[in-house]
Amino acid sequence: MNSSAYRPWAGFSLLFLSTNLLAAPAPSVEERLARLEARALTAEADAARLRREVEHLNRQFAINSSLPTQLQLSLSERVAQVEARQQSLEGRTSELASSVDPIEGLTEGFSFAGYARSGMSVNSHESGAGRGSPYMTPAGSVGGTVGRLGNEIDTYASVTFMKESQASNGTHAKFTVKIADGMETPNPWAADESKIHVQQAYSELYELASFRDIPMLRDARLWAGKRSDRDNFDIHWLDMDVVSLEGTGAGIYDVRLTDDWSLNASFMSRSYGDFDVETNKDIRSYIGTLNQFFDDGRWQFMLSGIYSDQNDAKLNKKESKPEGLDKWEGTIPADLMELVQSFPKPEGHDKWLNHKKYDVDDSGNRLNKAGFSPAGSGWHGLLAYHRPDFFGQEGMFKAALLYGLGLGAELKSIGSDGELIDDARALRLAMYGQTRLSDHWRIAPALVAEHSKDRYVPGDDYRWLTFNMRLANELTSNFEMVYEFSWQSMDLDPLGYDGRQAASGDFWKFTLAPTFKAESGDFFERPELRLFATYMDWSKELDNFSTKDDFGQKGFKSGGTWQFGTQMETWF
């Protein structure tokens, strides 16, 4: 039996079972406190009752002092017994009260947060499992998402635990750990698909005693560890981060240069993977970021530099290509490649092919999937405008302009794409918000457009634009009808990168979702329990973009398709 196949299941099972053991058989901290308080109250009542009995007996003893000596001794013994019981109960009360304090200390400063979604869908053509994802279109291969409502078939959950404390000098400390998992199978036991991982683990210090007399640093927060940047922001309806800075490193928040100017700084590291380099280390990127806010946080200017000197590192022991291999390969017609194994092969061919797990040049240096040398550095910039209202109305509005070069041309997730070449450049505009149309109607529009070129192959070109609009009609305090329209236009010319073909066309979808929730009236109020019906269609040319995506697969071709399903989404 292959034990490695069960390791993810073992980790998930340990977490799951530990949670159950804490939640089901053993009483919670609150239950334990309630029981101790009840016992303490009972003991106090018993003690009070016994004190009254002692007083009554003392009075009786005084009244009957003329009784015979034997009877007086009997009454004295009874009084002594009652007083002993009283002292015992008072001791138990004190003991119970003192045991409550340590338990309260365990919960002080502790908080818990979470997010989860889970759903299923049925495709009208296949009468089987539906397909879908905000990144399902060809433009999704370069970050172009579409509306998520009625278009998600996965289960994803994350839990975040936080513990805050305060030192004797007044300095505050906070520890955060976030654990997440996601899968597409509807089965309750899914060890083979589990991707459980520690997404964040970091500590912070704030209100530092050493900074109190330094106005610029008085509000500063120091941090170190693995984390997602505090000031990342996203378009929820597209499941798209406008900008996402993540990694392992350290930084400082809220350095106040003036009353209207604050600055954050960080240095993080990410990994592009283990490519069997000579140093036997995975290839890393390093990201230095300055993030500035002006006018009480309304304007944001963020600049990141990315460096990865080993992105084109020399790989271990490159086998030389056997003589005659090029000539032999050239004799095989492209449409007969599946018969390649039946052709005579020159000596050394298998050994050379096995080495080519990663593409390399003649010197043994790593190449990207298209055979070009990957970038070793890059820049990423963002200018954003944040409004706490929708142009004077209830709601909110945000706009952002992003530009990147080299390794910075991955505009959403900074420094995460090691396939980009030096000449890569990208420009993106994002605008979105939400407000009320009337007492019972809400609207949330979003527009995102991007143009990038020379990403992975010199001369490649990617253009896409997404418009999404979500509407909600509040019918009762617990029920809403939610509608979403999403349209995307794209013109993509990847020049064969990763087997992708040129494609140009449009995608659109419409979703109707009857929704139950704890309280209607807000786009961000959760939980939501949804039924949905989604109709989607796209241009025929998009079916041929790639054999690795959903478009063009059996039962999922252009011409229109319905999908029906249910979904839960919650956060707290």
ABEGO torsion letter per residue (X at the ends): XBAAAAAAAAAAAAAAAAAAAAAAABBBAAAAAAAAAAAAAAAAAAAAAAAAAAAAAAAAAAAAAABBAAAAAAAAAAAAAAAAAAAAAAAAAAAAAAAAAAAAAAABGBBBBBBBBBBBBBBAAAGBBBBEEAAABAAAAAGBBBBABGABABBBBBBBBBBBBBBAAGBBBBBBBBBBBBBABABABBAAABABBBABBBBBBBGBAAAAABAAAAABBBBBEBBBBAABBBBAAAGBBABBBBEBEBBBBGBBABAABBBBBBBBBBBAEBAGBAAGBBBBBBBBBBBBBBGGGABBBBBBBBBBAAAABBBBGBBBBBBGAAAAAAABBAAAAAAAAABBBBBGAAAAAAAAABBBBAAGBBBBAAGBBBBABBBBBBBBBBBABBGGBBEBBBBBBBBBBEAAABAABBGABAABBAABBBBBBBBBBBBBABAABBBBBBBBBBBBBGAABBGBBBBBBBBBBBBBBBABAABBBBBBBBBBBBBBBAGGBGGBBBBBEBBBBBBBBBBBBABBGBAABOBBBBBBBBBBBBBAAAAAABAABABGBBGBBBGEBBBBBBBBBBBX
